[in-house]
């Protein structure tokens, strides 16, 4: 979908040449754009809403065709729900309304003009609303049909959406915001594409190829370590996960230098288990197809790197993805095996299905060489986090309050929320092993916390946070698919750091 911004005052909407217009109704109250169209149609718009019983609930839409006095053939009305006492929509309602408006415009219309940027949204500016509308439009129009023998016709999707602002003086601000929103949407779509790829395509080497493609223009430098190089570095914990697979593990580093040469980089570390059978600790067969999404942490890092490259973000960022396939075979790691990490600590592997922390701990040691300003790892790490937080919020774990607060605030601003969980030393004893320095699981309780506590043992050299995205990275069921989260959260976090 192509996106644009135009200065169109409400009074000029009736004569606008777009074949479709999108306006809002808050409960029974018409927005400024809807009020202008109602006046131009001599009350026909309000009368049509009344006859249809339209009550303006959040996300409710109603197409109105051929209203008198209005040049556009279609006026799409979208409800926001009644405004709360604050007079502003919540970010969650705003997100829902924006998605519904794009999905409801018939693709055959071709082009549409949206007036939703005029809506009052809590904590927002015009720039943030334009940015939001751009990325929400790309989210709403996303399709993954690479493997469909019959592709949807081009007319099924809206070709172009223009976002209207009332004041021409703010056009430059709006255009800049549109570009940032497109960058977020593009990065999120890239992450979704990677997550949705089948595991016979998206093996570890495929992810390294995608990283190399990001570096084709020289804006991102890419380095890939194979198993021989990792063995020399002592990354035996990471290699234990790929021991049963025919596909070689990969450790991929992407370096983007958008800041000053001497500035310490922010490092993102993504878990890239391209398929997780559980290894010898085999998972149940039902739903195992969804274990192709166990690389969504790595996909989110790739999506972020793609976006900051497009945005030319003024910040130094290093993205590291630890990629492996966890398979059972005669060479696979067994429960009870003890391996040495790159840090020198030894790990008793009690469950080979707790493999994400095994690849991450070596990657987290590896990134010490970059002398990072902060490290954030992103992983579909634990089912326990899904039980705790469901599909709404990602789990956030950090031993640094300031870094945690930055990430929480970023998630709130872009409606890609996280919820902070403890990483208290009280939980560390659950990881005690009689035979090694640490066990890779901590028993039946506090599973997401003990996983984070395990990772914390490898992050003493820098400020660190961990995002457990097991509940938010993909959706199950008939509409299953990758969500591209937490790409928006991470990009807002980086944007705020670059601004400082």
Phi, psi and omega in degrees: 000132174276144181233147180210167175236142178216147175273111180223109179290150179308322182295340182264358185297321185299332181259004181295145187275354178297140180289344179221141177238141177246122178230166186242155172228126179260099188066248177254004184263124179284141173291174179300317179296316180294322178298318179296319180290326178295320178294318180295330180266009179056044174088001183294326181295310180297323179295320179296321178296318180295316180295329181277353182069029182286121184251008171070029177294154184299121179089353178286137181232153177215118176275131177240123185254144171054049175289138181296143177080003182238125185293322180296138180286337182230130167246115178264119178261130178238134180276148176245358192078162178295139179295139177291178182302330179292342182079008183231144176285146171287159178299326182292318177293318178304314179300313181298317181296315182297316178299314183298322183295319180289318182293336185274345180280122179300134181301327183296343178296326175090300184226148178215154176244124181255134178258012188293343179296344179282349184289145177279123182235134185304129175069017187250157169247173175302318181299315181291326178292320177295315178302315179299312182299324179295310183288327176294323178296318178292324176295316182292329184266003182295136174223145171234096183233027183304328187251013174278131178288333176245111182278149174299147177290151182303327181289354179284344184240141176295130185278324186211135177235125177253134181260123184270138169236152186277329188254115181298334181294340182261011185297319180297315178300316182294321180293320176296319179295322178300317180298316179297317178297321177295322178297316178298312181298321179293316178296320179293318179294322178297316178297321179295317178302315181296316180295326183278347178299143178291153185290343175283351174256310186270068173272176184306319180296330178295318180295322178292327176294320178296322177295316179299323179297326177297331182268006184300327183268004177086357181283338177231127175267139188235133177231133182236125175258132173267188187291327179297316179293321179293324178298318179296328180280352180082027180273058187286337178290313177299315183293336179296334181285322183272002187299333182264003186257150173282346180263132182286140175294156180223138170244114188249130177242127177243124184244123178242120181251086179258348181260199178286151186302324185268358181288132176293139183278157163274131182249129174251130182239121184248135173285124184237059175278102190289336165204137184238098174282346190096350183070217179297327174278068193298137177287159170299149183291325183296125178079005182293339178303332181287353178286358169292340180277004182286001175254016184291337173296313176296320179299322180293323177295316177299318178298319178296316181297321177297321183287316183291332175295316178294321184280347185054047183298136183272073182200146174271125183226135173242127176250126179238129177238130180258108192247131178201162174245130184260100186235151173271136176194182179293343179255004184289154175294141182256151168300131184104344176295149175240129181233157178259134178276168177300332180285349184098346177287148178256147184233128170270118182272102181273337181214119182285353176275355172262060190267336183300317180292336179287322177283325183289323185297322177289322178295322180292329174288318182303321187284356175303329183298340182273357182047059191288150171289328177195152176234131174237121174259148185230124187205141167279078198268315189221140170295334179298329178290326176295318178298319184286317191239353179065214183261005187272309186238143171280150177278131180245127180232131178200148174266359180243114183299318184297316179294318178300317181296322177301314183291319178298316180295320179298316179297321178296320184293332184244014181054045173228069198281154173233162178229130185282136178240160184282151169232055186280147178299338179304331183275345187299327182295341177292343181263007180296142176234140177285347188243341183223177180292332186202147172263156184271358171224160185241019179098186189281348184251154174052045187299318181288330180287315180293329175296316177294322178296324175300311181297324183301333180293346184249013188233029184289342189273357186198162172296134189220145171220153181233130175250116175268109186252023183300330180269343189247347187283338178207162177250143178262179175091197185297329180257032185299150179165165179290143180262341185078003174282146008256044179304314179299317179301311183296319180292322177293321175301314180290322179299316179296321177295318180296323180296323178290000000 
